[in-house]
Amino acid sequence: MRWLRDLSIRRKLTRIIMLTSSTALILACAMFAIYDLVSFRRAKVRDLSTVAEITGLNSTAALTFDDPRAAREILGSLRAEKHIVAACIYAKDGKVLAKYRRGDPEASFVPPPPREDEIQFRGDRLSLFRGVTFGGEILGTVYIESDLEEMQARLSRFAAIVGTVLLVSLLISLLLSSRLQHVISDPIHRLAWTASLISLEKDYSIRAAKENEDELGILVDRFNEMLERIQERDNDLRQIHEELEQRVEERTRELKQEIGERERAEAALRESNETLAALFEAAPVAIVTLDRSSHVEMWNPAAERIFGWNREEVQGQLPPFISGEHEPEFRQRFTSLLQGDGFTGLEASRLNKEGKPIDISISAAPLHDAHGDIRGAMAVMLDITRRKRAEQVLRESEARLQALVSSIDEIIFEFDEEDRFRNVWTTNEDLLLRPKKELLGQRVTDVVGKESVRPFAEVFKRVRKTGQSESIEYSFSVPAGERWFLGRVNLS
């Protein structure tokens, strides 16, 4: 019922009780009224039938002798019955013998046609036909019509009584329901108030008070059990939340630390990359990187300067200084590089862009990607053309010097800045204090002694200072015997 849906428990209980009580009372009163009405109609029919029988018995003589006067006198006795409205006596042939009208006997009254025994309620009238017999012979018919004012008055009185009883009963029911509904509504109201308080304060430690052992008591117990489980879950959730906050805080610190370290690492990496890029660009040696297909990826300015090809010309191509005769060796060494074997100091002669030969020293190593796989190789090449030429010139000079020394009986010593023997040239090692191999790398002091080296030290000092050559005479006991020597000290 929608009109009960939004009402409070108290009003719902009160209205339900009132509705139930009023419905029961109305039904009971209606049943009593119906029973009284039926009983009254039966009594009315019974009374009117009695009057009709008495009237019929009294009118047998009038009907037998066809005496209208006597019949009128008999009907006149009906004045004692105030509810009889009209009456009529019919002869055997249906002719009206006498008729009666309440209040005004002379008033016009048209009796209905005679009928056999019949009782009929029509509106506010009760009409009755009753046959008159004597000795088993039908003499005529008596018709009596009565009003129902007595029944209407009775119904009015009954309605007033029922209304009074119903009103008093409803008032009593209202008072009783208003007081007794607290037995049910108060615990429910307090339970609802407790639920509202818990919802407002978010405090699941609050418990509802149990007052009865009925269904409401069971409801309170289950409600408190639910609160206990919610409180346990809330405590668990709060603990988990605190642990999560702590973990988040720890993880945040770790992330900040990781981010800081990563930023420092990235900064260091950028600095390292910038340093490597600067080194790559400014390095005096040629630096070349190749992919796994041996094609050029990077070619620094020194490589352009040494070989003559610029970066755009060699990008994505085989190194241009690899000619046909050198390609097999290149492929073999590049395969070794892809297998992780590097090499250093490999000297080779290659042609530059102009076709001129140049001497280079090659060092190479494999390059790895982020996963540790070999993705190519890097080669560092040093132009040693001048060094090779200088070594050739030196070798030729040494050969000429050796030839010169071999043609004369002299000894040539070469010292470094710390007065160590750097080289010795002689054709007769018997003129040396020690064998040539033992002299190389030794200090003059360690070979001739502190006292004997003093004249040499003074001469070496003056020559280094002035740059002028000087002569010195000295004697030593050598394997060939005591010998005098004339030496010439030059600055080289």
Residue pairs with C-beta under 8 A, 6 or more apart in sequence:
4 12
4 15
4 16
7 15
8 185
9 184
9 185
9 188
9 189
10 181
10 182
10 185
10 189
13 177
13 181
13 184
13 185
14 174
14 177
14 178
14 181
17 173
17 176
17 177
17 181
18 170
18 173
18 174
18 177
21 169
21 170
21 173
21 177
22 166
22 169
22 170
22 173
25 165
25 166
25 169
25 170
26 166
29 162
29 165
29 166
32 158
32 162
33 155
33 158
33 159
33 162
36 154
36 158
37 151
37 155
40 150
40 151
40 154
41 121
41 151
44 126
44 146
44 148
44 150
44 151
45 119
45 126
45 128
48 119
48 126
48 128
48 144
48 146
49 119
49 128
49 130
51 78
51 81
51 84
51 144
52 128
52 130
52 142
52 144
53 130
55 74
55 75
55 77
55 78
55 87
55 89
55 142
55 144
56 130
56 131
56 132
56 142
57 132
58 74
58 77
59 70
59 71
59 74
59 89
59 97
59 132
59 140
59 142
60 132
60 134
60 139
61 67
61 70
62 68
62 70
62 71
62 74
62 89
62 97
62 98
63 71
63 89
63 91
63 92
63 97
63 132
63 139
63 140
64 134
64 139
66 91
66 97
68 97
68 98
71 89
71 97
71 98
72 98
72 100
74 89
74 98
75 87
75 88
75 89
75 98
75 99
75 100
76 100
76 105
78 84
78 87
78 100
78 144
79 102
81 146
82 102
83 146
83 147
83 149
83 150
84 100
84 102
84 144
84 145
84 146
85 101
85 102
85 125
85 145
85 146
85 147
86 99
86 100
86 101
86 102
86 109
86 111
86 143
86 144
86 145
87 99
87 100
87 142
87 143
87 144
87 145
88 96
88 98
88 99
88 100
88 109
88 111
88 142
88 143
89 96
89 97
89 98
89 99
89 132
89 140
89 141
89 142
89 143
90 96
90 97
90 111
90 114
90 140
90 141
90 142
90 143
91 97
91 140
92 138
92 139
92 140
94 113
94 114
94 141
96 111
97 140
99 109
99 111
100 109
101 107
101 109
111 143
112 127
112 143
114 129
114 141
114 143
115 129
115 141
116 129
116 131
117 129
117 130
117 131
118 127
118 128
118 129
119 126
119 127
119 128
120 126
120 127
120 128
121 148
124 147
124 148
124 149
124 152
125 145
125 146
125 147
125 148
126 145
126 146
126 147
126 148
127 143
127 144
127 145
127 146
128 143
128 144
128 145
128 146
129 141
129 142
129 143
130 141
130 142
130 144
131 138
131 140
131 141
131 142
132 138
132 139
132 140
132 141
132 142
133 139
184 216
187 211
187 212
187 216
187 220
188 216
190 208
190 209
191 208
191 216
191 219
191 220
191 223
194 206
194 207
194 208
194 223
195 208
195 223
197 203
197 206
198 204
198 206
198 227
204 227
204 230
204 231
204 234
205 231
206 227
207 224
207 227
208 220
208 223
208 224
208 227
209 220
210 217
210 220
210 221
210 224
211 217
211 220
280 287
280 298
280 300
281 300
281 301
282 301
283 300
283 302
284 302
285 302
285 380
285 381
285 382
285 383
286 300
286 302
286 303
286 306
286 307
286 360
286 379
286 380
286 381
286 382
286 383
287 298
287 300
287 302
287 303
287 378
287 379
287 380
287 381
288 296
288 298
288 299
288 300
288 303
288 319
288 378
288 379
288 381
289 296
289 297
289 298
289 367
289 376
289 377
289 378
289 379
290 296
290 297
290 319
290 334
290 376
290 377
290 378
290 379
291 297
291 375
291 376
292 338
292 374
292 375
292 376
294 318
294 319
294 330
294 331
294 334
295 316
295 317
295 318
296 314
296 315
296 316
296 317
296 318
296 319
297 315
297 376
299 309
299 310
299 311
299 314
299 315
303 309
303 381
304 310
304 311
306 352
306 358
306 360
306 381
306 383
307 320
307 321
307 350
307 352
307 353
307 358
308 352
308 353
308 354
309 320
309 353
313 320
314 320
319 330
320 353
321 350
321 351
321 352
322 330
322 350
323 350
323 351
326 348
326 350
333 343
333 346
333 364
334 377
336 343
337 364
337 365
337 366
337 374
337 377
338 366
338 374
338 377
339 374
340 366
340 374
341 366
342 363
342 364
342 365
342 366
343 362
343 363
343 364
344 363
344 364
345 361
345 362
345 363
346 361
346 362
346 363
346 364
347 359
347 360
347 361
347 362
347 384
348 359
348 360
348 362
349 357
349 358
349 359
349 360
350 357
350 358
350 360
351 357
351 358
352 358
358 383
358 385
359 383
359 384
359 385
359 387
359 388
360 381
360 382
360 383
360 384
360 385
361 381
361 382
361 384
362 379
362 380
362 381
363 379
363 380
363 381
364 377
364 378
364 379
364 380
365 377
365 378
366 374
366 376
366 377
367 374
367 375
367 376
367 377
367 378
368 374
368 375
369 375
401 412
401 425
402 425
405 412
405 425
405 426
405 427
406 427
409 427
409 428
410 426
411 424
411 425
411 426
411 431
411 432
411 485
412 424
412 425
412 426
413 421
413 423
413 424
414 421
414 422
414 423
414 424
414 492
415 421
415 422
415 444
415 460
416 422
418 443
419 443
419 444
419 445
419 457
419 460
420 441
420 442
420 443
420 444
421 439
421 440
421 441
421 442
421 444
421 447
422 440
423 440
424 432
424 436
424 439
424 440
426 432
426 436
428 480
429 435
429 436
430 478
430 479
430 480
431 478
431 480
431 483
432 439
432 478
432 479
433 439
433 447
433 448
433 476
433 478
434 442
434 447
439 447
444 453
444 456
444 457
445 453
445 457
448 456
448 476
452 474
452 476
455 472
455 474
456 472
456 474
459 470
459 472
459 489
460 489
462 468
462 470
463 469
463 470
463 489
463 490
463 491
464 491
467 491
469 488
469 489
469 490
469 491
470 488
470 489
471 486
471 487
471 488
471 489
472 486
472 487
472 489
473 484
473 485
473 486
473 487
474 484
474 485
474 487
475 482
475 483
475 484
475 485
476 482
476 483
476 485
477 483
